[in-house]
Amino acid sequence: MQAIGTAVPQYRYRQTDIAQFMKDALGADAALSRRIDYLYRRSQIGTRHSCIPIEFYLTGLEPQSFPTTQDRMAQYQTEALPLCKAAIADALNQPHAPDLAEVTHLVVVSCTGFYAPGLDIHLVQALGLSPDVQRTVIGFMGCYAAFNGIRLADAICRSDPDATVLLVCVELCSLHFQRSPAPEHLIANCIFADGAAAVFFQCQSPLAPTPDCFLVKHSLSWLDNDSLDEMTWTIGNTGFEMYISPTIAKILDVNLPDFIQRLLKPSGLGKGTIDFWAVHSGGRSILDTVQVRLDLPAYKLEDSRTVLHDYGNMSSPSVLFVLKRLLERSLHSADFRHCVAMAFGPGLTLEGCLFEAIR
């Protein structure tokens, strides 16, 4: 992992303004207004970005005119490509980024929209990539989906020393706003946002690795078979509907120590030897649980909390936003060597990866 780029769409909203919009959209009474204010204040999110102006929903508050799933997918098809191109352009501006002409494989991760011919094909055309670039699309896996892209990119590079993999993650979560006072919809409306990230991968020679990169050391995936109903995502008539159980933090609390131990065991490292932690900025309670359960000092989750505050939960690109901050920091710190990245999503699934900083 040698160059990471990120991008957010043009519409930036303060969390307080979104809370007011929610109250207006729901026709909230005093009790519901207090509930919304509490959720948004407690979220520790300052701003979020959207690919659409908030008026997209203000003009459709009547049930018969509220945007349908078809309407939202049309917006996705219009907005996803330019956001991906912006993230790729940012990655190309990073030190040691390869040339686009070197790309042999394209991996596209997206869970918030679908169409065919798809985003992968449109990216090949828009970027001028070779028509023989091998394409893979990873979809509908949720917040941990970037790890599946990282694992695939790493496997390709290990099997083909001449490969250059471009991984692109894009999510337009704001397209799936639900006009409903149901607790699960209030929470989803409160935290999710839009963003994209792009990462270049190349095989690293043991004798002469590319400087200023993250080397993928180990990865681990774990599924809690007893928690399949605790986080779900279904396609409704007015977008994709997310359900997040309030027990998610408790499930993580129980399983995190063993998960981290198994992730680090092949390397012989202990939790105390990890310099920084790139934890998916899924929400305040998630980050609090990780910090307390793993007994981490506050500064080791500073980047995750900053991404949460500045951007909200962007689903799959979020952890790449955190990793970009950490990669930039590693260039200026001789003490930065090992990083653990983690994300959680439907299943309940835990995904983790151990990186080593190479200078």
N, C-alpha and C positions, 0 to 999 in steps of 0.2 A: 504494500500500500504506500505509494510514493507521492501522490498529489491528490488533494481533496478540494473540491470546490462546492460552494453552497449558493443558494439563491432563494429569495422569497418574493412573492408577487407584490404589486404596487400598492395595494390597499392595506394600510396599517391602521389598526384601531386600538384605542386604549380599552383595557378590560372594563373600566367603569362605564364607558360608552356602550359597550356590548351588553352589559347588564341592563342598562336603561332600555336599549332596543328590545331585549328579551321581555322585559316587563310590559312594554307597549305591545309587542307582538302577541303576547299571551293574554292581554287584558287583565293583568294581575291585580288581585285584591291586596289588601294590606298584608295578610299572612303570607301569600305567595311572594310578594315584593320583598318581605324580610328574608324569606328563604333564599331568593335569588341573590340579594345583597350579601348574605352570609357566605354562600358558595363562592361567589366571585371574589370576595375579599380574602377568603381563606385559601384560595387557589395558589397564591404567590406568583401569579402571572400578571405582568404589567401591560404587555402589548401582544397582539396577535396579528397575523397577516392573512389576507384573503385574496383569491383570484378574481373575485366579483365585488362590485360595490354593494353595500348593505341594502341599497334600494332594490336589488334583485328580489329580495323577500318582502320589502315594504309594499311593493306593488302587487303582491300576491297573497294578501292575508285572508282573503275570502277562501273558504275550503275548496270551492269549485275552480279557483284560479291559482291555487298554491302550486309551485313548481313540481311537476311529476318527476319520476325517475328518468324518464326519457328526456325531459328538459335539462336535467342535471348532467346526464351523460353527453348531451350536446355541448354543454359548457365545458365539460372535461375535455372533449375532443378539441375544442378551440384553445383552451388555456394550458394544457399540460406540456405541449411541445415547446412553446417559447420559454417556459420556466425551466425545462430541462436544458435547453440551449444556454441559458444564462448560467446555470450551475456548471456546465461543461466549460464554458468560457472562463469562469473563475478558476476551475481546476487547471486549465491550460496556462494560466498566468502564474501558477505556483512553481517554485524551484523544482527542477528535475522532472517536470511533466514531459511525457513523450509527445511526439507529433501525432496528430490524428491519423496520418497515413500509415502509422505503425499498428493501428488497432486491428486485431484479428478476431476478437470476440466481443460481443455486446450483450450485457446482461441488464435487463430492465425490470425494476421492482416497482409495482404500483398496486394498491389495494382499493383505491377509491374511484376507479373508472375503467371501463373496458370498451373497446370497439375493434373492428377488423376491416381492412388491413390496419394493424395496430401501431402503437406508439413506437415500437422497435423499428418497424419498417420506415416510418416517417423520420425517425432519427437518422437512419442510414442515409436517406435521401438528403435531409437537411444539412447533415455534416459532410456530405460528399464521401462517405466511407465506401470501401470496395463492396461490390455486390456479393462477394463471396465471404463477407464477414459472417461468422456463425452467431446466431441470435438465440437468446433464451429469455422468456418472460416468466417472472415469479409474481403471482397475484393472490390477493385475498388472504394473506397470512397475517396481516396486522402489524403491530408495532415491532415485532421481532424479525420482520421479513428481510431487513438489510443483512442479517447474519447468514441467511441462506444464500444471498448474493455473494457475500464475502467468502463463504465456504466454497462455493462453486468457482469463483475467480481464483482462489488459492489452489484448488485442485487442478484447474486448467493450467496454471503456471507451473505447477510441480510436474505435470505430465508432458508439457511442451515448453522447453526453455526459450523458444522463440516467440511465445505468445505475448500479446499485449491485450489485456482485458479492460474494457471500459464498463464500469458498473454505474448505473443511474437509478436513483430512487426518487420518485415524485409522488406526493400525496396532496390532493385537493379536498381536505376534510370538510372545509366550510361549505362545500356543495351539499352536504348532508344534514344541514340544520333541520331539526324537527320542531314543529310548532305544537308542543305537547308539554303539559305540566308533570308528566310522569317522572319520577326521580331519576331513572336511568337516562332520560332525554335531557333533563336539566343538567346533569353532570357532563354528558358528552358535549352539549352545547357550550359548556363552561370552559372546557380545556382544549378542544381540538382546533387545529389551525393548518395552514398550507405552507409547503416548502419543498425544496428539491436539493439533492446532493449528487455529486458525481465523483468517482474515484478511479484512478488508474492503477492497475496492477501489472507487474512484470516479474519474471523469474529473477531471483537474486543469487549471484554467484557466491559460494562460500569464501572464495579467495578475494573477491573484489565486489562486495555488495554496494548497491547504489546508496550514497549517503543521504541523510535526512529523510528517512522513510520508516514505516512501521513494518516489521517482519511478523507475519502470522506464525505463531508458534504452535498453538493448540486451540481447538474449539470444542464445545460441548453443547449438546441439546438434550433437554430433559422434559418429559411430558408427565404431568400429574393426572393419571387416569381417573381420579376421584373428583376432579374439578372441571369437568367438561362444560357444565352449565354456568360456571361462575363468570365467564366472559364470552359473550357471543356476538355475532355480527350477521344480520340477515338483510336481504334485499326486500324493501317494501315498495309501496306505490309512490311514496314521496321520498325516495332516496334510501341509503343504507342506514339501518337502525342498529345502534350499538347498545349492548347491555353490559355494564360493569358492576359486579357484585361488591358490596362493601366488605366482603371477607377476603378480597384479593390480598390485602396487606398481611392478613394473618397467615394465609397460605404461604406467602413468601417468607414470612418470619420463621415458619417451621422448616422450610426446605433450603434456605439460602446457605447455611454453613456447610452442609454436606455437598451442595452443588459446587461451591467455591473450592472445597477440598479436592473434589474429583477433577475439576478443571485444572488445578495447579499441580496435581500429583505427578503427571508425566514429566514436568519440568524440574521437579524437586524443589519448587519454591514454596514458601509459606505466605500467608496473608500479609504478614508484616513486611515482606520484601517488595510488595507492589507499590510503586511510586505514585501512580494516579489511577483513578477509576472513572471510566466513561460509562455512566449509567444512563440508560434511556430516560429522558426527561418526561416521563409519563404522567407525573402529578406529584404534588407535595407529599402525600402519604406514602407513595412508592419510595421516594428519595429518603424520607424520614425512616422508613422501615429498614432500608439498606444500611443507612448510616448507623442506626442503633444496633441492629442485629449483628453486623460485622464489626462493630466497635471502631468505626472509622473517624478520624479527626475531621472536623468540618471542612477544612481546606481541600481535602481529597475529593469532595463532591461539589466544589465551588463552580466548576465549569458546567456540570449538569444543571445546577440550580440557576446559573446565569442564562443558559439556553431556555430553560422553562420560563423564566421571568420575561425574557425578550421575545420569545416566539411561541410559547405554549407547547402543546403536544402535537407535533407534526407527523405522528406515526412513524413509519419506517425511516425517513431521513434524519430523525432527531438525534440518534446516537452518532451519526456521521458529522452533524454539526458539533457535537461534543468532541469527537475525535480530531476534527480539524483544529479546534482550539488547543488540544493537547499536543498535536503534532507541531504546531507553531511554537508552543512553549518548550517542547523538548529540544528545539534548535538552540535555545538560549540557556539550557541547564545541563551541566555535566552530570548532575545527580539523577536525571530522568533516564530510566532504562526500561522498566517493565510497566505495562498498563493492562488492566482488565476492563473489557467492555461487556456490558450486559443489557438485555432487553427482555420484556415479558409480554405475552399476548395470549390470544385464544387457545384454549386447550385444557388447563392452563399450561403454557409452554414457557420454559426458561431457556434462553440462549446466551452463551458466553463465549468470549474469545480472549486469548492471551496474546498480547503484542510485545515485541521487543523493539525499542528505538535504536536505529542504526545511524550513526553520524559519520 
